[in-house]
């Protein structure tokens, strides 16, 4: 709780599937999903959202016919049923993620970076305790990534615990206190970023069998 934790691994490892099971979009075939000490394995997604779990999606699909403010209000309606209250919450969250000047713009006109911020804002508008970020930095250029890192830190400083799936390793190493590595559906390593980056199992999961020994030889 109160941390930013990374979940990394090669393509097809099961990272997004894990998020889907945590958020309630998929049912685990075995095991349990525990949240704040409670077994939520059988709760539907909307009840998990009400309990405080929110997620973003890799492929951002805003409601193109609505404004940025109205898109964020869709998330805000979870806890603010009145339209005026939801729109006020949307404006507050939009300002916090850097979308303030664009609140009355059509969501369909946003750049990729703007859509990523909107996806984050819609999730934050639900007032989550646990935020699942699924490749929120994917598709951004280095400058846009640099701009997003402090936004993510600010979310954590606001009391939200973050679990993030990300392939931008520089950002993962900068943001996360701990990293779990998933490969072929199993956790193969976990620990501080520096230790995980040196783990031979992790190197081989990304670069192939024998990669760790080749790297060691190259540095010898």
Buried (B, 14 or more C-beta within 10 A) or exposed (E): EEEBBBBBBBEEBBBBBBBBBBBBBBEBEEEEBEBEEEEBBEBEBEEBBBBBBBBBBBEBEBBEEBBBBBBBBBBBBBBBEEEEBBBBBBBBBBEBBBBEEBBEBBBEEBEEBBBBBBBBBBBBBBBBBBBBBBBBBBBBEEEBBEBBBEBBBEBBEEEBBBBBBBBBBEBBBBBBEBBBBBBEEEBBBBBEBEEBBEBEEBBBBEEEEEBBEEBEEEEE
